Amino acid sequence: MKRIVSLFLTLLLFTACQPTPEQDVVVQKDVKEMLGKAKNVTEDVRPLKEQLCVPDGSYTFSTSAVEQRLNITVDAPVTVPDTSALPIVRVRKARFQKELALTTAEYFLQGETVYDRTREGEPVFDGEIRPYVNGEYGDGSYYYLNLSDKSTVRANAEGSYKTVSAWISATDKGFLENDLEMLGYIAYEEGRTVNYFEGAVRPADTDSESFRLAKQRCDAYFQAMGLDGEYALGFASEVPGTPFYRIYYMHRVNGFDTYISADALDYSSYAVPWGYETIVFAADRNGIMEMHWNSPIEIKDVVQERTALLPFSEIMQRFESMVKVKYAVATGDFGGKTGTMTVQIDDIRLCLMRIREQNGDGTTGLMVPAWVFYGNSKLIESDGTETYNLRYGNGSSVPCDLFPVIVLNAIDGSVIDFAEGF
């Protein structure tokens, strides 16, 4: 009996929540070594939140650097999957199939005839996909749904229009787009077109009746496509001055949440360009006004069912060190001698995120556990110019709905670089 108690106490010493180390941490990236660390996993069946010692409530933190010109503030809820382990899953860069493109068009058009404004009274949608031969990729290898390449409209008495565009790459050339879009009933107000994807960021009240009905419209699309349960709500914001919501969905890989992308941009400096899968709707209680779906993925196989993850305290210690280093460089490089930068983090999530599979052909990747710190950054340059969410020298004039301030690999704590792909 004494031996059993002694063994139990020894196990507690190794599994209890450990204090955060005090020294700064610099992690060298090595995918092969990271995969090796992932195998050092136990058969612990406790929830991940308990295993990783994630405290209840929001995580708060603040710091400054660059002579007080960089200020970082964190006040964010921490979301951890309700599971005892996260896997590593291999995925492939996919393409929209003709059947999905046609079904999407039929779903949104609902039997209405689509006309081209430039050819009075001439219907253009005949349910076929044809080679695109009038542009840069005029060799016929770039296919699109025949709706007069994104300019097709259906005018009505209110002066609104509806467009469905499906751009499909039918070649292995990696630089071709892979988008499925529905631009529907974009209303004119005071001589301008309403842009559902710009304006101030204001998170949606997801408990409201109006949002619940808008989300039902989006869920119905996936159900109609036979994809019920494969995609889930990721984030939602209100469209300023309208009753509409911007509703972002994420691809659930083997039942697990994934990184929520607000754009399909790819910052890779090598190999085949491959943006992160992005699915966003503009919708209200009456229906979907726009849909954009970019860079789909295909699940290939499970590399590892369970992975060893760093404790939450160690992840946060690395975060506090690396976020300051990352944005101190940006402040110095782009802010000049007097420019300032503020970084605000509002949401922290543990999920699966794709990294590149090294030494491959650039079309496969590994979905690995990662901590994503969502928020916004704001740079005020010496001349007063404001730039939000600066990344690789590019930024925006307005805040983004969902910006990954920094992403840490949950296995080894390294920063996942959008340019490097790992």
Secondary structure, 3 states (H helix, E strand, C coil): CHHHHHHHHHHHHHHCCCCCCCCCCCCCCCHHHHHHHHCCCCCCCCCHHHHCCCCCCEEEEEEEECCCCEEEEEEEEEECCCCCCCCEEEEEECCCCHHHHHHHHHHHHCCCCCECCCCCCCECCCCCEEECCCCCCCCCCEEEECCCCCCCECCCCCCCCEEEEEEEECCCCCCCCCEEEEEECCCEECCEECCCCCCCCCECCCCCHHHHHHHHHHHHHHHHCCCCCCEEEEEEEECCCCCCEEEEEEECECCECECCCCCCCCCCCCCCCCCCCEEEEEEECCEEEEEEEECCEEEEEEEECCCCCCCHHHHHHHHHHHHHHHHHHHHHHHCCCCCEEEEEEEEEEEEEEEEECCCCCCCEEEEEEEEEEEEEEEEECCCCCEEEEEECCEEECCCCCCEEEEEEECCCCCECCCCCCC
